[in-house]
Amino acid sequence: MGYRIGLGGKPLGMFDESCNTGGQISLPIGLNYIAGKEEHLVELGTGIVPMLFTGTKVYCPDLNEEFFGDEADHYFYVLAGYRYQPIRKKGFTYRIFVSPLFQKGFPMKFWGGVSIGHLF
């Protein structure tokens, strides 16, 4: 069992259409479980991403939401993926995962990623 706490952010209206201005600052919090034999591992997790700051909010009824609403104060996620991590605890590590996102009033959004790192 493990946990993650981070800090995230994005400008509003720069990469997508938004009625709101400023930026969003978030605090991702999650739990994860890693299982497997030797260096080949399965990673499962879940979490919440509360918004600490969401810019200046305005009423915009005509905006077609293609992702999530800027006005939401949080969203949830689940995660499933594969992780390669050396047994000797030093060296390169990588993972690939899918992580659907959920926000009240919006359909689930498919998300995922790849990460590469080094264990010291």
C-alpha positions in Angstrom: 0.0 0.0 0.0 1.2 3.5 -0.8 -0.1 7.0 -1.1 0.5 10.1 -3.2 0.1 13.8 -2.4 0.9 16.3 -5.1 0.3 19.8 -6.4 -1.1 20.5 -9.8 -2.2 23.5 -11.8 -3.3 24.8 -15.2 -4.2 28.1 -16.8 -7.9 28.5 -17.7 -8.7 29.4 -21.3 -5.1 28.9 -22.6 -5.4 25.3 -23.9 -9.2 24.9 -24.0 -12.3 27.1 -24.3 -13.3 28.4 -20.9 -15.5 31.2 -19.6 -13.5 31.4 -16.4 -10.2 33.3 -16.2 -7.0 32.8 -14.1 -5.9 29.3 -13.2 -6.7 26.2 -11.3 -4.5 24.9 -8.5 -5.2 21.3 -7.3 -4.0 18.9 -4.5 -4.2 15.3 -5.9 -4.5 12.8 -3.1 -4.5 9.0 -3.8 -3.9 5.5 -2.5 -2.2 2.8 -4.6 -1.4 -0.8 -4.3 1.5 -2.5 -6.1 1.6 -6.3 -6.5 3.7 -8.7 -8.6 6.8 -10.8 -8.8 10.3 -9.5 -9.1 10.5 -6.3 -11.2 7.1 -6.7 -13.1 4.3 -5.1 -11.1 0.6 -4.3 -11.4 -0.5 -1.0 -9.9 -4.0 -0.2 -8.8 -5.2 3.0 -7.2 -7.9 5.5 -6.5 -8.0 9.1 -5.4 -9.6 12.6 -5.3 -8.3 15.8 -6.7 -9.7 18.8 -4.8 -9.3 22.2 -6.3 -7.7 24.7 -4.0 -8.1 27.7 -6.3 -10.3 27.9 -9.5 -9.8 31.4 -10.9 -12.5 33.9 -11.5 -15.9 32.2 -12.1 -18.4 33.6 -14.5 -21.8 32.4 -15.7 -21.5 30.9 -19.2 -24.6 28.9 -20.3 -23.6 28.6 -24.0 -20.2 26.9 -23.5 -20.0 23.3 -24.9 -18.2 21.3 -22.3 -15.8 18.8 -24.0 -14.0 17.9 -20.8 -15.0 18.8 -17.2 -16.5 22.0 -15.8 -14.0 24.6 -14.5 -16.4 25.4 -11.7 -16.1 21.9 -10.0 -14.4 21.8 -6.6 -13.1 18.2 -7.1 -13.0 15.1 -9.2 -12.3 11.4 -8.6 -10.1 8.9 -10.4 -9.2 5.2 -10.5 -6.0 3.8 -11.9 -4.8 0.5 -13.3 -1.4 -0.1 -14.9 1.9 -1.9 -15.4 5.1 -0.9 -13.6 8.6 -2.1 -14.2 10.8 -1.5 -11.2 14.3 -3.0 -10.7 14.6 -5.5 -7.8 17.9 -4.0 -6.6 16.1 -0.7 -5.9 18.4 1.3 -8.2 18.0 2.1 -11.9 15.4 3.1 -14.4 11.7 2.5 -13.8 8.7 3.1 -16.0 5.0 2.6 -16.0 2.0 2.8 -18.3 -1.5 3.2 -16.9 -5.2 4.0 -17.6 -7.0 6.3 -15.2 -10.7 7.2 -15.8 -11.8 10.5 -14.3 -15.2 11.2 -12.8 -16.9 14.5 -12.1 -20.5 15.0 -10.9 -22.7 15.9 -13.9 -20.3 14.9 -16.6 -19.7 11.5 -18.3 -16.6 9.5 -17.3 -13.5 10.6 -19.2 -10.8 8.1 -20.3 -7.3 9.2 -19.2 -3.9 7.6 -19.0 -0.3 8.1 -19.2 3.3 6.9 -19.3 6.0 7.8 -16.8 9.8 7.2 -16.7 12.0 7.7 -13.7 15.1 6.6 -11.9 15.4 5.0 -8.5 18.3 6.1 -6.4 
